[in-house]
Amino acid sequence: MKTDSWIAANWTAPECIKAGTTTRVGGISEKPYDGFNLALHVGDDPDKVKHNREKLSRQLNLPAVPVWLNQVHGGRVIDGGHRDDTRADACFTAVSNIVCAVMTADCIPLLMCNRSGTKVAAIHVGWRGLCRGIIANSVGKFNESHERLLAWFGPRICAHHYPVQDDMRNTCLQSLGMAAESAFSTAGKGKWFADIEELARIELRRLGVSAIFTSDRCTYSQTDEFYSYRRDGETGRMASLIWINPGIGE
């Protein structure tokens, strides 16, 4: 895919791991979903979304249809090989050619793999899912030393565009511990700027994952490249994908 439509993950994963995120550039969706919207649940014309998904598949030469989740800001992780119930916020697989996917428009798309390139996961990380254990549950699926895992944060909303109320901060501190205090800076009485990426980093480090990489891109401020729900309300979604390409790097 052209670089303006696809951002490859910038990390030290094995060559057989294919991972990255789409942008909003390209595609045929019309305003307010213009242009490369990949979500069926936001009100866009389903035929245009189908066209965009087919374009994504062709341009990335995907080995299979991605596992499209019904994301609910919860803590459930599904096995990518079993799609009977896709109501979940993460997809894990240890099987080649299964494409794990999450959709975002401010939340963090977190992609993970092990150093041997035999297991991958795509995780939708909003603050609610984080507090409900989505990262911990996903890391647990790897069933190996967490020091052998790599994590990559795709584009997400940056802290100075993400003011929140006391109740959100308090919930995070109760669920994630007082270490989460460092992810909040004051934004006035009863308000805070929340660094969702820092919250996720704190949780990963708590779990023993130290190889953490980031795209360092902000969905809210980079209007031409990314969808942002907090900025626009009615809008599209990017997709972040990861899969194991057999025979490469083995």
C-alpha positions as a Markdown table, in Angstrom:
| # | Residue | x | y | z |
|---|---|---|---|---|
| 1 | Met | 0.0 | 0.0 | 0.0 |
| 2 | Lys | 1.1 | 3.6 | -0.6 |
| 3 | Thr | 2.8 | 5.1 | 2.4 |
| 4 | Asp | 0.1 | 7.8 | 2.7 |
| 5 | Ser | -2.5 | 5.1 | 3.4 |
| 6 | Trp | -0.4 | 2.6 | 5.5 |
| 7 | Ile | 2.0 | 3.2 | 8.3 |
| 8 | Ala | 4.2 | 0.1 | 8.9 |
| 9 | Ala | 5.0 | -0.6 | 12.6 |
| 10 | Asn | 8.4 | 0.8 | 13.5 |
| 11 | Trp | 9.8 | -1.9 | 15.8 |
| 12 | Thr | 12.2 | -4.7 | 15.9 |
| 13 | Ala | 9.8 | -7.6 | 15.3 |
| 14 | Pro | 11.0 | -10.6 | 13.2 |
| 15 | Glu | 10.7 | -10.3 | 9.5 |
| 16 | Cys | 7.8 | -12.7 | 9.3 |
| 17 | Ile | 5.6 | -10.4 | 11.4 |
| 18 | Lys | 3.6 | -8.0 | 9.2 |
| 19 | Ala | 2.1 | -5.1 | 11.2 |
| 20 | Gly | 0.9 | -1.5 | 10.9 |
| 21 | Thr | -2.0 | 0.8 | 10.7 |
| 22 | Thr | -4.1 | 2.5 | 8.0 |
| 23 | Thr | -4.7 | 6.3 | 7.7 |
| 24 | Arg | -7.8 | 8.0 | 6.4 |
| 25 | Val | -6.1 | 8.8 | 3.1 |
| 26 | Gly | -7.5 | 7.1 | 0.0 |
| 27 | Gly | -10.7 | 5.1 | -0.2 |
| 28 | Ile | -14.1 | 6.2 | -1.5 |
| 29 | Ser | -16.1 | 7.1 | 1.7 |
| 30 | Glu | -17.7 | 10.5 | 1.6 |
| 31 | Lys | -17.9 | 13.1 | 4.4 |
| 32 | Pro | -17.8 | 12.9 | 7.3 |
| 33 | Tyr | -16.1 | 9.5 | 6.8 |
| 34 | Asp | -13.8 | 10.6 | 4.0 |
| 35 | Gly | -12.0 | 8.7 | 2.7 |
| 36 | Phe | -10.5 | 5.3 | 3.8 |
| 37 | Asn | -13.1 | 4.3 | 6.5 |
| 38 | Leu | -13.0 | 0.6 | 7.3 |
| 39 | Ala | -15.8 | 0.5 | 9.9 |
| 40 | Leu | -19.3 | -0.7 | 9.2 |
| 41 | His | -20.8 | 0.4 | 12.6 |
| 42 | Val | -20.3 | 4.2 | 12.2 |
| 43 | Gly | -23.1 | 5.0 | 9.7 |
| 44 | Asp | -21.1 | 5.0 | 6.5 |
| 45 | Asp | -22.5 | 3.4 | 3.3 |
| 46 | Pro | -21.8 | -0.3 | 3.7 |
| 47 | Asp | -20.9 | -0.7 | 0.0 |
| 48 | Lys | -18.2 | 2.0 | 0.3 |
| 49 | Val | -16.8 | 0.3 | 3.4 |
| 50 | Lys | -16.8 | -3.0 | 1.6 |
| 51 | His | -14.9 | -1.4 | -1.3 |
| 52 | Asn | -12.4 | 0.1 | 1.1 |
| 53 | Arg | -11.8 | -3.2 | 2.8 |
| 54 | Glu | -11.3 | -5.0 | -0.5 |
| 55 | Lys | -8.8 | -2.3 | -1.5 |
| 56 | Leu | -7.0 | -2.8 | 1.8 |
| 57 | Ser | -6.8 | -6.6 | 1.2 |
| 58 | Arg | -5.5 | -6.2 | -2.3 |
| 59 | Gln | -2.9 | -3.5 | -1.5 |
| 60 | Leu | -1.5 | -5.3 | 1.5 |
| 61 | Asn | -1.8 | -8.7 | -0.2 |
| 62 | Leu | -3.6 | -10.0 | 2.9 |
| 63 | Pro | -3.6 | -13.8 | 3.3 |
| 64 | Ala | -7.2 | -13.8 | 4.7 |
| 65 | Val | -10.1 | -11.6 | 5.6 |
| 66 | Pro | -9.1 | -9.8 | 8.8 |
| 67 | Val | -10.8 | -10.8 | 12.0 |
| 68 | Trp | -13.1 | -7.7 | 12.4 |
| 69 | Leu | -14.1 | -7.4 | 16.1 |
| 70 | Asn | -17.2 | -6.0 | 17.6 |
| 71 | Gln | -15.4 | -3.8 | 20.1 |
| 72 | Val | -17.1 | -3.0 | 23.4 |
| 73 | His | -14.4 | -1.4 | 25.6 |
| 74 | Gly | -14.1 | -4.6 | 27.6 |
| 75 | Gly | -11.4 | -7.1 | 28.6 |
| 76 | Arg | -12.2 | -10.1 | 26.4 |
| 77 | Val | -9.6 | -11.5 | 24.0 |
| 78 | Ile | -10.6 | -14.0 | 21.3 |
| 79 | Asp | -8.7 | -16.6 | 19.4 |
| 80 | Gly | -8.4 | -15.4 | 15.8 |
| 81 | Gly | -9.1 | -19.0 | 14.6 |
| 82 | His | -12.6 | -19.0 | 16.2 |
| 83 | Arg | -14.9 | -16.2 | 14.9 |
| 84 | Asp | -18.2 | -17.4 | 16.3 |
| 85 | Asp | -18.4 | -14.5 | 18.8 |
| 86 | Thr | -16.3 | -11.4 | 17.9 |
| 87 | Arg | -17.6 | -9.3 | 20.7 |
| 88 | Ala | -14.2 | -8.5 | 22.1 |
| 89 | Asp | -11.4 | -5.9 | 22.2 |
| 90 | Ala | -8.4 | -8.0 | 21.3 |
| 91 | Cys | -7.5 | -10.8 | 18.9 |
| 92 | Phe | -4.7 | -13.3 | 19.5 |
| 93 | Thr | -3.3 | -16.1 | 17.3 |
| 94 | Ala | -0.4 | -18.4 | 17.0 |
| 95 | Val | -1.4 | -19.5 | 13.5 |
| 96 | Ser | 0.1 | -18.1 | 10.3 |
| 97 | Asn | -2.1 | -16.2 | 7.9 |
| 98 | Ile | -4.7 | -15.2 | 10.4 |
| 99 | Val | -5.0 | -11.4 | 10.3 |
| 100 | Cys | -5.8 | -9.9 | 13.7 |
| 101 | Ala | -7.3 | -6.4 | 13.5 |
| 102 | Val | -8.6 | -3.6 | 15.7 |
| 103 | Met | -10.3 | -0.3 | 14.7 |
| 104 | Thr | -9.6 | 3.0 | 16.4 |
| 105 | Ala | -10.2 | 6.8 | 16.1 |
| 106 | Asp | -8.4 | 8.1 | 19.3 |
| 107 | Cys | -7.9 | 4.9 | 21.4 |
| 108 | Ile | -4.6 | 3.1 | 21.1 |
| 109 | Pro | -4.2 | 0.3 | 18.6 |
| 110 | Leu | -1.7 | -1.9 | 20.4 |
| 111 | Leu | 0.1 | -4.6 | 18.4 |
| 112 | Met | 2.2 | -7.3 | 20.0 |
| 113 | Cys | 4.3 | -10.3 | 19.1 |
| 114 | Asn | 6.9 | -12.6 | 20.6 |
| 115 | Arg | 10.5 | -12.4 | 19.6 |
| 116 | Ser | 10.4 | -15.7 | 17.8 |
| 117 | Gly | 7.6 | -14.5 | 15.6 |
| 118 | Thr | 5.2 | -17.3 | 16.3 |
| 119 | Lys | 2.4 | -15.4 | 18.2 |
| 120 | Val | 0.7 | -12.1 | 17.6 |
| 121 | Ala | -2.1 | -10.0 | 19.0 |
| 122 | Ala | -4.1 | -6.8 | 18.1 |
| 123 | Ile | -5.5 | -4.9 | 21.1 |
| 124 | His | -8.0 | -2.0 | 21.3 |
| 125 | Val | -6.9 | 0.0 | 24.3 |
| 126 | Gly | -9.3 | 2.7 | 25.6 |
| 127 | Trp | -9.3 | 3.7 | 29.2 |
| 128 | Arg | -12.3 | 1.5 | 30.0 |
| 129 | Gly | -10.8 | -1.6 | 28.4 |
| 130 | Leu | -7.5 | -0.9 | 30.1 |
| 131 | Cys | -9.2 | -0.8 | 33.5 |
| 132 | Arg | -11.0 | -4.0 | 32.7 |
| 133 | Gly | -7.8 | -5.9 | 32.0 |
| 134 | Ile | -7.6 | -5.9 | 28.2 |
| 135 | Ile | -3.8 | -5.6 | 28.1 |
| 136 | Ala | -3.2 | -8.1 | 31.0 |
| 137 | Asn | -5.6 | -10.6 | 29.4 |
| 138 | Ser | -3.9 | -10.2 | 26.0 |
| 139 | Val | -0.4 | -10.6 | 27.4 |
| 140 | Gly | -1.5 | -13.7 | 29.3 |
| 141 | Lys | -2.4 | -15.4 | 26.0 |
| 142 | Phe | 1.2 | -15.5 | 25.0 |
| 143 | Asn | 2.0 | -18.1 | 27.7 |
| 144 | Glu | 5.7 | -17.4 | 27.8 |
| 145 | Ser | 8.1 | -15.0 | 29.5 |
| 146 | His | 6.9 | -11.5 | 29.1 |
| 147 | Glu | 10.4 | -10.3 | 28.6 |
| 148 | Arg | 10.2 | -12.0 | 25.2 |
| 149 | Leu | 7.3 | -9.8 | 24.0 |
| 150 | Leu | 7.3 | -6.7 | 21.8 |
| 151 | Ala | 4.7 | -4.0 | 21.8 |
| 152 | Trp | 3.9 | -1.2 | 19.4 |
| 153 | Phe | 1.5 | 1.7 | 19.9 |
| 154 | Gly | -0.2 | 3.0 | 16.8 |
| 155 | Pro | -1.5 | 6.5 | 16.4 |
| 156 | Arg | -3.7 | 7.7 | 19.3 |
| 157 | Ile | -5.0 | 10.9 | 20.9 |
| 158 | Cys | -2.2 | 12.8 | 22.7 |
| 159 | Ala | -2.6 | 14.0 | 26.3 |
| 160 | His | -3.1 | 17.8 | 25.7 |
| 161 | His | -6.1 | 17.0 | 23.4 |
| 162 | Tyr | -7.6 | 14.6 | 25.9 |
| 163 | Pro | -9.1 | 16.4 | 29.0 |
| 164 | Val | -11.1 | 14.2 | 31.4 |
| 165 | Gln | -13.0 | 14.5 | 34.6 |
| 166 | Asp | -12.1 | 13.4 | 38.1 |
| 167 | Asp | -14.2 | 10.2 | 37.8 |
| 168 | Met | -12.2 | 8.8 | 34.9 |
| 169 | Arg | -8.9 | 9.5 | 36.7 |
| 170 | Asn | -10.1 | 8.0 | 39.9 |
| 171 | Thr | -11.3 | 4.8 | 38.1 |
| 172 | Cys | -7.8 | 4.5 | 36.5 |
| 173 | Leu | -6.0 | 4.9 | 39.8 |
| 174 | Gln | -8.3 | 2.3 | 41.5 |
| 175 | Ser | -7.8 | -0.2 | 38.7 |
| 176 | Leu | -4.2 | 0.4 | 37.7 |
| 177 | Gly | -2.7 | 1.6 | 41.0 |
| 178 | Met | -1.1 | 4.8 | 42.1 |
| 179 | Ala | 1.6 | 4.5 | 39.5 |
| 180 | Ala | -1.0 | 5.7 | 37.0 |
| 181 | Glu | -0.8 | 9.2 | 38.6 |
| 182 | Ser | 2.1 | 10.0 | 36.3 |
| 183 | Ala | -0.3 | 9.7 | 33.3 |
| 184 | Phe | -2.4 | 12.7 | 34.4 |
| 185 | Ser | -1.6 | 16.4 | 34.5 |
| 186 | Thr | -3.9 | 19.1 | 35.8 |
| 187 | Ala | -6.2 | 20.9 | 33.3 |
| 188 | Gly | -8.1 | 23.0 | 35.9 |
| 189 | Lys | -10.4 | 22.3 | 38.8 |
| 190 | Gly | -11.7 | 18.7 | 38.5 |
| 191 | Lys | -10.2 | 18.2 | 35.1 |
| 192 | Trp | -7.1 | 16.4 | 33.9 |
| 193 | Phe | -5.2 | 15.8 | 30.7 |
| 194 | Ala | -4.9 | 12.0 | 30.3 |
| 195 | Asp | -2.0 | 10.4 | 28.6 |
| 196 | Ile | -3.6 | 7.1 | 27.4 |
| 197 | Glu | -0.3 | 5.9 | 26.0 |
| 198 | Glu | 1.5 | 6.4 | 29.3 |
| 199 | Leu | -1.3 | 4.5 | 31.1 |
| 200 | Ala | -0.8 | 1.6 | 28.7 |
| 201 | Arg | 3.0 | 1.8 | 29.2 |
| 202 | Ile | 2.6 | 1.6 | 32.9 |
| 203 | Glu | 0.5 | -1.5 | 32.5 |
| 204 | Leu | 2.9 | -3.2 | 30.1 |
| 205 | Arg | 5.8 | -2.5 | 32.4 |
| 206 | Arg | 3.9 | -3.9 | 35.4 |
| 207 | Leu | 3.4 | -7.1 | 33.4 |
| 208 | Gly | 7.1 | -7.3 | 32.5 |
| 209 | Val | 7.0 | -6.1 | 28.9 |
| 210 | Ser | 9.9 | -3.7 | 28.4 |
| 211 | Ala | 10.3 | -3.7 | 24.6 |
| 212 | Ile | 7.8 | -1.0 | 23.8 |
| 213 | Phe | 7.8 | 1.0 | 20.6 |
| 214 | Thr | 5.5 | 3.8 | 19.4 |
| 215 | Ser | 4.4 | 5.6 | 16.2 |
| 216 | Asp | 4.3 | 8.8 | 18.2 |
| 217 | Arg | 1.4 | 10.1 | 16.1 |
| 218 | Cys | -1.6 | 12.0 | 17.3 |
| 219 | Thr | -5.0 | 11.3 | 15.8 |
| 220 | Tyr | -6.6 | 14.5 | 17.1 |
| 221 | Ser | -4.0 | 17.0 | 15.8 |
| 222 | Gln | -3.2 | 15.3 | 12.4 |
| 223 | Thr | -6.6 | 16.0 | 10.8 |
| 224 | Asp | -5.7 | 15.1 | 7.2 |
| 225 | Glu | -4.2 | 11.7 | 8.2 |
| 226 | Phe | -6.4 | 10.3 | 10.9 |
| 227 | Tyr | -9.9 | 10.0 | 12.1 |
| 228 | Ser | -10.6 | 11.4 | 15.6 |
| 229 | Tyr | -13.9 | 10.7 | 17.4 |
| 230 | Arg | -13.2 | 13.3 | 20.1 |
| 231 | Arg | -12.4 | 15.9 | 17.4 |
| 232 | Asp | -15.2 | 15.2 | 15.0 |
| 233 | Gly | -17.8 | 13.0 | 16.7 |
| 234 | Glu | -19.3 | 11.4 | 13.5 |
| 235 | Thr | -16.3 | 10.0 | 11.7 |
| 236 | Gly | -14.6 | 6.9 | 10.3 |
| 237 | Arg | -12.1 | 4.4 | 11.8 |
| 238 | Met | -8.6 | 3.3 | 11.0 |
| 239 | Ala | -7.6 | -0.3 | 11.1 |
| 240 | Ser | -4.4 | -1.7 | 12.7 |
| 241 | Leu | -3.4 | -5.2 | 11.5 |
| 242 | Ile | -0.9 | -7.9 | 12.4 |
| 243 | Trp | -0.3 | -11.3 | 11.1 |
| 244 | Ile | 2.4 | -14.0 | 10.7 |
| 245 | Asn | 3.7 | -14.5 | 7.1 |
| 246 | Pro | 5.0 | -18.1 | 6.9 |
| 247 | Gly | 8.3 | -18.8 | 5.2 |
| 248 | Ile | 9.7 | -15.3 | 5.7 |
| 249 | Gly | 12.6 | -14.9 | 8.1 |
| 250 | Glu | 12.5 | -18.6 | 9.2 |
